[in-house]
Every structure is written in structure tokens, then in C-alpha cells.
Amino acid sequence: MKVTAISTSCLDYYHDKPKNIDLIRIKILIDNKEYIDGQDITALDFYNKLNNNSKISVKTSQPSLGDLVNYFEKISQKYEKVFIPTLSKKLSGTYNTIIQAQKMVKEKIKVIPYDTNTISFSEGFFALESERLFSKGNSVEEVTKYLDFFKKNNTIFFMVGCLKRLIKSGRLNKTKGFLGRLFRIKPILQLDNQGQIKIIDKKIKLDNAFYSIINNIRNYTKDKKFLIHILFTNHDDGLKNKFQLILKKELQINDIIEIPISPSIGVHLGANVIGVGIILKN
């Protein structure tokens, strides 16, 4: 069984990614110039561009049907099946495009997409666990059942510097987004286990926004064991370091994985984003 992930999984930035997990890469258009996520442009380069030019035009383009078909035909020479944990289909059309490609290559390889209902390194977690289980000889049914638990028991809490890109891309309700801009608040958002982004709190001061996220983490993880990682955009503005210190102190956690948000996600979030992914343990 071949396991393939999407570049939105942020596995480019995970130090222990298995070499045999391929990444289907999202295309990014920056002022009409095309880049391949994680290949032609890194997270650091991308967010530097956003910070240096407030008027920059950025868009994403999901993998083309032709590119997917070519990829599946290529790996069919070695594999009979490929399992693909994808980002939430409510946030992207990538899952549906894979379904289309699946039908076109069904005589050559069995393509098995799995909608994780999440994104970023939480999405990457599904690929890592899939690879681990398939390498042990587990069946598709066993792996899917195992992943279904985490699909229902994970979330992301995060804060964005500006709602403009989320509204523009259609990932957030425009009316709620307008209120956020009107009152110059710092919105706290959640990507829930249905794969949808929603505003769950609003704060004016940065520290209050941090503590709102922490309180949401406490409520979500009460009496449960969990995995946690920090997701972030900018690398050098102190936002991540300050949040990390508060997080470690308040939750009594020593080691937290830090994973930058891939450019293909950052296009829709903008710069100055900080948050956490929470995965409850079975």
C-alpha cells in the first residue's frame, strides 16, 4: 500500500516524515507567477513576501486532473493501491478532484482518498498514522476504523491577524468576518471535526486572545490524554515564542511540536497566525 499526502499536511516541515510518503503539491500563484508548494517556495519565503508587500496577490490552484492521473499511473508500476488522507473537502476541491482521477485510473491502481476533515499538521498526522499501520500489515478497513476515531476527536484553535483573506476565499462567513474587522478585534477561530471554520471568541488584547485559546484547550481536553502541536506563520516576530511560553506554563507541557503552516494554507489565512492542533488519544 502506498500512502500519499497533500502538501497542506505540512509534512515538508516535519523532521521525521517517512521518505516513502509522497506529497501531492498545491500550486500557488503570487502576482501571477506560479510556485509549487514546498518545492519552489518554503513557508519562510512565502510569509516574508506577504509581510513585505500588503498588496501582493496570492491564490492557490489545486492539483489538475491531468497531473493526478499522471501521478497515479506512475506509481501504479509499483503499487496496486494508494491511500490518500486529504484536507477537509469543505475547505478545498482537492478531494473531489482525486475522486475524478480515481475513476480514470481504476483499471491500473485502486485510489482510496480519505477526508480527514482537518488541515495543516493535524491532516499530516493522519498520513503518518496510515503509513505506520499499513507498514505493519493492517487492512484498509482496520486503518480507516482507527482513523475515524481521530477524525471525530481532533480540533484546531487559532488566531489570525486579519480576517480579510479568510473572507475573500470563502472559508469564513462574510457577515461574521465583517463584524471582526469593524470592531478591530482579535478573533479566535476553530476548525471543528466537521471540517468547518467558525469564530468562537473575540478579544481586543493579544494576551486575552492567547488565554482564550488556552481556556478552549482546557475545555476540549478535560480529563483526556492528547497530542498537541503549535501551528504558525511568521518565524521571527515573537508571536510564536510568546504564545509558546504561555502555553507551556498554563498547561504544564514541556515539549511541543512546532510546525509552520504551509504556503498553500497561508494563502487563505494571511500572516500573523498562531494556533494549536489538538488530537485526543484513543
N, C-alpha and C positions, 0 to 999 in steps of 0.2 A: 504493500500500500504506500503510495506517495502522499505526503502531506504538503500542501501548498497554502501559503497565507497571502494576504493583501498587504501592500506597503503601509496602509493605515494602521496596521497592527503594531507599528513602531519597533518591530524586531530588528531593524537595522541598528538600533541603539542598545540592544540587549547583549551584554558581553558573552552570554553563554548560549546563544542561539545555535541549535544543531545545524551543521553545514548542509545537510540534505533537505532542509525546508526551503523551498523556493519562495520567492515573493513575486506576485503579480503587481506590477507597479503602476500607480496612478500618474497620469500626465498633468503637469502644471503649466499654465500659461501666465507668464509675468511680462506685462506690457507687450503681449502678443508673441513673445519668444517662448518656445516650448522647452520644458525641462522634464526629466524623468525623476520622480520622487525617490530620494535616497540614492540615486545613481549620478545624476547630473548636478544635483543640489542637495545639500545637507540641511538639517534643521537650523544650525547656527547661521549658515549663509542666508537662508530664507528669512529668518526673523531680523537679521541685520538689514536686509533690503526693506522690510516693512517699516522698521524703525527709522530708517534714513530717508524715506520718501512716503509721506502721508497720502499722496495722491496716486500711488502706484496701483496699477490694475492687475489683479490676480484672479485666476479662475482655475478650476480643475476639469479634467476630461477623463472620464472613466475608461478603462481598457476597451479597445474596439473589439467588435465581434471577431473580426479577422485575426487580430493579434491573439485572442484567446484560442481560437481554433488552431492556429499555427502552433501555439504552445502545447496544447493537448495532443496534437498529432506528433509532436516531437517527443514528448515523454511517453507516448504510447509504445514506443520502440523498446522501452524497458519496463513499463508498468502496465498492469491491467486495470488498475483503479487509482483514482486520485481523490483525496478528501480535502475540502477547502472550507475552513471556517472563515466566514466573511463578516464585514462590518454590518451593522443593522441595516436591513433593507428599507427601513423607514427614513434613513438618512442618505441613502445612495442607491443608484440603479445598478450597481455592480453585481449584486446577487442575481437580479433578473437577466442581466447580460450573460452571466455564466450559465443560467438555465437555458438560454437560447443556444449557446455554444454546445452545451451538453447534448442537445438533440442532434446537432450536426456531426458529432463525432462518436455517437453511441455505438457504431459498429467497430470502432477502434479502441475505445477506452471508456470505462464507466466513471463519469464525473459525479461526485457526491458533494454538493455545496451544503454548508450548514450555517444558517443565520444565527450569529451569536447574540444579536440584539444589543450589541455594545460596540465600542470603538477603542482606538488607542491601545495601550499595552494590555488592557483588560481583554480586548479582542485577541491580542497576541498570546495571552495565557491559554486560550482555547487551542491554538495551534501547537503550543508547546506540550500541553497535556495529551493532545491527539497523537503527536509523534511518539511520546513516551509509551502510551498504551498500545499503539499499533506495533511498535518495535518489540513489545512483549508477546505479541500474537493475539491480542484481543480482536474480536469481530467488530464490524461496523455497528451492529446493534448494541453491543456492550459499550463501545466508545460513546455512541450517541446518548445512551441512557445515562452514562456518567456525566457527560457534558450538560445534559438537560438540568441537572441539579444546580450547576453553577450559573446556567442561563437564568434561572429563577432567583438566584441568590447572589447577585452582584450589582453594584451601582457605581456611579461616578458623581462626586460632588466637586463643583469647580466655580471659579470666579473669572469673569472676563473684564478687560479694561474698557471695552466698548461693545455695545450690542449691535452696532451697525452691520457688521459682516454676517452675523447670525440671522438678522432680519432679512438682509439682502438675498442670502442664499436660501431662504425659506425654511431654515431649521428651527426658527422660533416665531411664535405668533406675533404679528406686527403690532397689534394693539398693546400687548404686554410690553413689547420692546419699546414702544413709543413712550410709555409711562416711565420706563427706566431712564431714557435719555432726558425726559422732561424734568425729572427731579434730581438728575445728576447723581444717582445712587450707584452703589456697587452691588449688582445683582448676584445672588447665589443661585446657581443652577444645578439641576440634577439630570443625569441621563439614567432613566429608570430601567427596570428589567423588561419593559415592553419596547425598548429601543427609542424612546422619545425624550426630547429635551424639554424641561419645564423650569420656570422660575419658582423657587421655594422660599426665598427670603430676599430682603433688600436692606442694605446698610449704607450709611454715609461714610463712616470712618473705616480705614483699612483694617485696623486691629479688630474691630467689631465684626467685619466680614470674615476674618480668619477664625474667630471664635464661633461664629455661626456655623461654619463648615465643621469645626471640631464637635460642636454640640450635635450636629446631624450625624456625624460618625458615631458618636457615643450611643445615640438612639438606635441607629441601624445595627450596631454590633453588640448591643447589650446582652450579656450572658452568652456570647458566642465567640468562637475562635475564628480568626480571619486573617487574610493576607492583605497587605496594603502597599501601595506604591504612590509616589508623587509624580504627577504629570505637569509639565511646564513648557513655556515657550522661551522667553528671554533667558539668556545664560548669565548675564553679568550685572543685572540691575538691583540685586539684593533681595528681590521679592521672594525668590525661592528659598534663599538662606534664612530669611526672617520667618517664613511660614514653617520651614522645617524645624527650626529651633522651638517654636511654639508647639508644634505637633508632637515632637519628641517629649517635651516637658509635660504637656497636658495628658497625653495618652501613655506615657511611660514606655516608649518604644525606643530602642537603641539603634537598630539598623532598618533603614527604609530604602527600598529600591527607588532610584530616580531615573525616569525615562522621559526624554524630551518628546514633545508632541510633533509628529511628522508634518512636513510642509503640506501634504495633501489634506490634513485636518486643519492646520493653521490657516489655510486659505479662508475657511468658513468661521474661524474663531477670532482671528486677528492676533496681535501681540498682547503682552501683559496678561497672560492666562496662567493661573495656578490652580491646582486641584489635587484630588486623590481618587484613586480607584480602589474599591473595596470588594473583596471576594470572600464570601463566607465559606468556612470549611465544612465539609460533609461529616 
